[in-house]
C-alpha cells in the first residue's frame, strides 16, 4: 500500500516548490466492533419490573436496562444470512459482525428502507431483537423475555408498523408489557425541557416539534426529509461528478464518516462559497482523503551499484567501439583489395583486344569501360572518405564536377555518347538546383541577420515603441491561435457556421460536373491537370478563410516574441506568457479537483485521492437550503419561523417557546450548527423577541438515556400496554403519554 502521508511531487510545469499537505486523511475501515460477550450482570440485577429500553434508530439500535447510565448493546440494524455449501452450514451475522465476512457483507440487509425510518424487513428486525436479548443475558428458558419493553419510534409512525412490532414483541418474545415513545421527546425531557421547540435532525430525517408544558403539539410538527444518510448519499453524488474516473470505491459507511468528520456549517454560506477556492488559505480548507492504492515500486540502488553499472556500461561501450573500428578496418581492406582488382582489370583491358576487353567487362557485369571508370572513381572516393573519418581529419573539399559532353553537339556522338550526355545533363540539373538552394539559404540567412540588426537598432533607439510593436505582434498571434482553436471546435459541431460552410463547399464541388451526361468513351475527367484544382482540398479541410499563414508554426513564433519581451520588457514576466495564462493547474477547476497542490497523473497515490473543499459546507447546508440538493421543501429556519409566528402564534406561551430552541440528533453535531440557527432565527424574528438556542448534552445518546429515566419512573407504568390489554384490544391499541405519538 502507498503511504498516505507522502509528500506531493513538484509540478512538472515549473511551479514554485510547495511543501506537501500537512495532513492527509484516510477512509475509515468497515465498522467491525469485534466479538461482544454476553452481559448477564444486568439481567441478574433486574426484576420483573425492570424495563428493557431499546432505542430503535435507523442508524444504530441501542439497548440496555432502565437502571443503566448508558446502553449495553449497540449495533447497526443489519443482518446477513447465507449457507456455506462446502461446510453444509448456515451462518448468520448481526450488526457490525456482517463486516467481518466478505460474503456476509454482500448479503447484508437492513431493517429499514434506504433513507427512511420505517421498518421494512421484519425478519431482520427479529434477528436484531434476538441478538439484543441474547447479549443482555436473557436466557429465555420459558420462551419469554419476562421484562417490560420500551421502544422508541419515529414521529407519526405508521399504524401498521407499530401494530406489527407489538405483535412480534407479545407473540414472539412474550413481553409482559410494551410502550412506545418518540426519541427526540425523550432527549428533550432528559435535558430538562418543558416548553420549547425541539429540532431533531437524525440519520434519515429532521423534525421540528413544538412542546408546551411537556406536551408535544404533534399536529404542528413538521418533517424535513433530510438527515445524515441523505447527506452521505449527496456527498457520494458530488464526488462521482467531481471524479468520474475515480479508480476506487467509497462505501456508504465511509461516506457517512467523511460527512461527520470533515463537514461543518458555514455562518455565511454564499460569501464563503464565493471565496472558498481562493488560493490563499486553500491549504487549510482543502482536506485530502487517501483511498487505498498500490504504487509501482522502483528499486533504489546504492552509490556503489550505480558506479559499477556506469563502469560496466563504459567498458561495454569501449568494446563496441573497438569492434566497430575493427569491422571498419576489415571493410576498408576489402574495398582496397577490390579497388586494386578493378585497377588491374582496367590495365588489362587497355592492353588487350576489343573482343577480349568486352568479354572481361561482361565477366564483372560491366557494359563498357565508362562504367568501370565510374566504379573506380566511386570506390576511391569512398575509401578516401573512410580514411579521413578514421583519422579524424576533415574531408577533402568537393571537386567541382565537370560535364564535358554537354558542349559536344549530338551529331558528333554515337548512341553511347548520347546516353552519357543525357546522364550528365541530369547531373548538372541536380548540381545547379543544389547550388541555387544553397545560395537561397545564404540569402535568407543574410536577410534574417539584417532584420535582427535593424530590430536591435530599433530597440536601442526607441525601446517603448519596439515593446509596443512586439506586444501588438504577440496579441495578433494569440488572437490567431484562439481563432484556429475556435474554428477547430466549430468543425466538430455539424450545426456550426464553419461546418456548414465546409459542407457547402463539398456540395458546390459536387455540382461542378458537366451539365450533359457522359457517354461511354466520351469526355474524360481532367481534374488535377491544373495545379489550382488541388486547392479545393484546403478549402474543404480548413474553410474559405484559410491561407498560407495558418500553416506556419504559431507556437514557435509566439515563444520567440515572448522570449524577446521577457529579456527587454521589465513589465512582461513569466506569468504574462500564454503558457502561464493557460496553465490549467492554476485554474478554478484544478483548485476544485486537486486543491492548491500539483497533480501528477502518473502517480497512483494522487489518482486515489479525493479532495474535499466546497463539499465540506455544501453537504450540511442542505438542512438550511434544501433547494441546493433538489429538495422541494423549506429549510429548518423557515419551518421554525412558520411554527413560531403562525401555528402557535395564539398560544400565551409563545414567548417561552422562543426561550428554548432545543437541538438533538447526530446531524446537529456539525460545527457551527447552533450558532447558524441562532443567527438566522434572530434575523426572521422581532428584534426584541427573546431567543435561546441550546444543544443536548449528548445529542446521540440522550434519547436512550431519557427513555431509560422515563421508564424507571412510577408514572410511566400507566403508559405501558399489558399483554392482557393487547389480547383484548389488539395491536393497534396504545396509551397516551407526554413522549408518545398519541400526545395532543
Secondary structure, DSSP 8 states (H G I E B T S, - for coil): ---TT------TT--------S-EEE--------------HHHHH--TT--EEEEE-SS-EEEEETT-SS-SEEE-SEEEEEEETTTTEEEEEEGGGGGG-HHHHHH-EESB-TT--SB--HHHHHHHHHHHHHHTT---TTSS--S-EEEEE-TT--HHHHHHHHHIIIIIT--SEEEEEEHHHHHHHHTT-SSEEEEEE-SS-EEEEEEETTEE-GGG-EEES--HHHHHHHHHHHHHHH-TT-SS---HHHHHHHHHHH-B--SSHHHHHHHTT-STTHHHH-EEEE------------HHHHHHHHHHHHHHHHHHHHHHHHHHHHHHHHHHHHHHHHHHHHHHHHTS-HHHHHHHHHHTT-SSHHHHHHHHHHHHHHHHHHHHHHHT-----------GGGGS-GGGS-HHHHHHHHHHHHHHHHHHHHHHHHHHHHHHHHHHHHHHHHHHHHHHH-HHHHHHHHHHHHHHHHHHHHHHHHHHHHHTSTTSHHHHHHHHHHHHHHTTS-SS---TT-----TTSSGGGGHHHHHHHH-TT--GGGGS-HHHHHHHHHHHHHHH-TT--GGGSHHHHT-GGGSHHHHHHHTTS---TT-HHHHTEEEESTHHHHHHHTTT-GGGGT--S--HHHHHHHIIIIITTT-TTHHHHHT-EEEESGGG-SBTHHHHHHHHHHHHS-TT----EEE-TTTTTHHHHHHHHHHHSGGGGGG-EEHHHHHHH-TT-----TTSTT--
